Amino acid sequence: MDSNNLYKKCYAFAIRIVKAHQHLSTEKREFTLSKQLLRSGTSIGADVAEANGGISVADFSSKISLAYKESLETKYWLSLLRDTNYLEAPVAESMLIDADELSKILFSILKSTRINSKR
């Protein structure tokens, strides 16, 4: 996957995260977990943007690694918000599918970057 397409996917996901945060804070009056979701969910794309501007393979790989870890954290918060009934299951499941897709893409990039850097 080219980096521009990944960036677009991350950006679209970040928009969903921001809207979920808005819903959680205004409709559900939930501020703590939703803030964690907002932070981790929007960091994925920010880290990808930084990776695209990396000055070395190691720098790129480091930023992709951070994005991957943030995607895993985001999946945790989405699951917790679903299981505590702050997010409706269908909404959470849809967002979890997107987060999982991003995680898989990022891990694949990370794996290939780390393997290629050892050659």
C-alpha positions, 0 to 999 in steps of 0.5 A: 500500500502506498503511503498516501493511501495509508495516510488517507485511511488514517485521516478518515479513521481520525475523523471517525474518532473525533466524531465518536469523542464528540458523541461520547462527551456531549451525549454520554457525558463520558470524558475520561475514556473518550479522551484516551480514545481521541488521543490514541485514535488521532495519533495513528495518522499523525505518526504516519504523517511523521513517518512519511517525512522520515529522514532515514529508514530507522526514523520511518520505521520508528514512527510506523512502530508508534502508529502500530502501537497507537492502533492497538491502544485504540482497539483497547479503548474501543472495546472497553467503551463497547463493553461498558455500553458507552458505544453502541456495539455496531458502531464500536464493531465498525470502528474496531474493523477499521482499527484492525485493518490499520493495525495489519497494514502498519504491522506489514509495513513495519515487518517489511521495513525491519526485514529490508533494513537487515539486508 
